[in-house]
Amino acid sequence: MQADAPRACRFGRRWYLNNESWHPSVPPFGEMKCILCWCVSGETHCQRQECPASACASPATRDNPCCAKCR
C-alpha cells in the first residue's frame, strides 16, 4: 500500500473505505439508524442525527423514527 493512499477504517469487525458512511451496529441493540459514521483517512467519526426541538405535547415519530414531529 502506498503511504499517501487514503486509509480504511475498522469499526467492530468490519473495514470501511475512506469516505464510506454507515449506520453502526451495536449488540444487543442492532443497527443504530439515528447515528451515522464515516471514515476519514483512517479515522472513524460518528454523529447522532440532530433533530429540531418539538413544540407539541405529543409528537409522532412515524415519518422519521429519529426525530419527532407534531401530529
Protein Blocks (a to p, Z undefined) as FASTA:
>chain_A
ZZkbccdddehjbccdehiacdddddfkbpafkbccddeehiacdddddddddfbfbdcf
klpmkbccdZZ
